[in-house]
Amino acid sequence: EFGSEDIDILPNGLAFISSGLKYPGIKSFAPDKPGEIFLMDLNDDNPRAVELRISRGFDLASFNPHGISTYID
């Protein structure tokens, strides 16, 4: 809804999207909203981004994702 900062697509078609970057000099479309990570299955006929829940104990208020990458073991 407010734009993504980065995306990483796995070989199986799952895409992880970071959103909510706040950086001096860059316009923020939702300055009071914390950052988010979304998952999108590009194999779906009508793919849509679904917000991933982040574990308790994580400081969501200051979450400001810049970039994203995955590691496949």
Residue pairs with C-beta under 8 A, 6 or more apart in sequence:
2 19
2 20
2 29
2 30
2 33
3 19
3 29
4 17
4 18
4 19
4 38
5 18
5 19
5 20
5 21
5 65
5 66
5 67
5 68
6 17
6 18
6 65
6 66
6 67
6 68
7 15
7 16
7 17
7 18
7 68
8 15
8 16
8 68
8 69
8 70
9 15
9 16
9 42
10 16
10 70
10 72
11 72
12 43
13 41
13 42
13 43
14 39
14 40
14 41
14 42
15 39
15 40
15 41
15 42
16 37
16 38
16 39
16 68
16 70
17 37
17 38
17 39
17 40
17 49
17 68
18 35
18 36
18 37
18 65
18 66
18 67
18 68
19 35
19 36
19 37
19 38
19 65
20 30
20 33
20 34
20 35
20 36
20 63
20 64
20 65
21 28
21 35
21 64
21 65
21 66
22 28
22 31
22 35
22 64
23 66
34 60
34 61
34 62
34 63
34 64
35 63
35 64
35 65
36 51
36 52
36 63
36 65
37 51
37 52
37 54
37 65
37 68
38 49
38 50
38 51
38 52
39 49
39 50
39 52
40 47
40 48
40 49
40 50
41 47
54 60
54 63
